[in-house]
């Protein structure tokens, strides 16, 4: 989780994700902090993130249940 990005709506911290991925091979990563919308969810999925923690974007109405359902299996 990128604590400094929580509630910021700044988008995923791709640099931090890349750094963590380079240190942790064969590990499922979950991400939280700064997620704004379904585009961010798609980017995280493309980066290999297995799950996300979302709150602020739900409370603000920027992400709907229908959009989230597209990413659940």
N, C-alpha and C positions, 0 to 999 in steps of 0.2 A: 504494500500500500504506500502510495506517495502522500504522506500526511500533509505536506505543504500544499498539495493540490486539492485536498478534500474541500468540496464546496466552492471551488474557484471557477469551475466551468472552463478551465484552460485546455482541456483535452488530455489524452493519455501522454505520459512522459516516456516517449519512445526511446530516448537516450538511456534512461534508467532501466527500462525493460531489456534493451540490448545488452547492457552491462551485466545484469543479473543472468540473462540467458547464457552469456559467454562463460559464466562461472558455474552454472548448474545444468549439466547435461542430463538428459533423460528424466527431467523433473517436470511435473505438471505445475504451471504457474497460474495464480489467480491475481487479479489486479483490482485496485480501487483508487480513486482520486481523480477528479477533474473530468469525469465522463460527462459529455454533454448531450449526446443523441445516438441514434442508431448507426450513424456513420462511424462514430467512435467505436461502437461495439463491433462493427465490421472490420475496422482496422485492427482491433485487438485480436479478433478471431484469426485474421490473416497473419498476425505475428505469432500465432500459436498459443495464445492465452486460453486457458481451459475454463475460466469462470471469472466473473466480475462482481464487485461489491458496488452497489449503486444506491444512492439515497437522495441527494440534493436534486438530481435531474428528475427524479420521480415526483418529488414535492413541488417542483417548479412547473411540472406538466410538460417538460421537454421530451419525455420518453413515455410512450404508452405501453400498456400491457400487450397490445397486439404487436408492437415493434419488438418487445422483449421476446415474445413467443416465437418469433422467427429464428431466434438463436438457441432455443432450448431443444434438448433432444430427449 
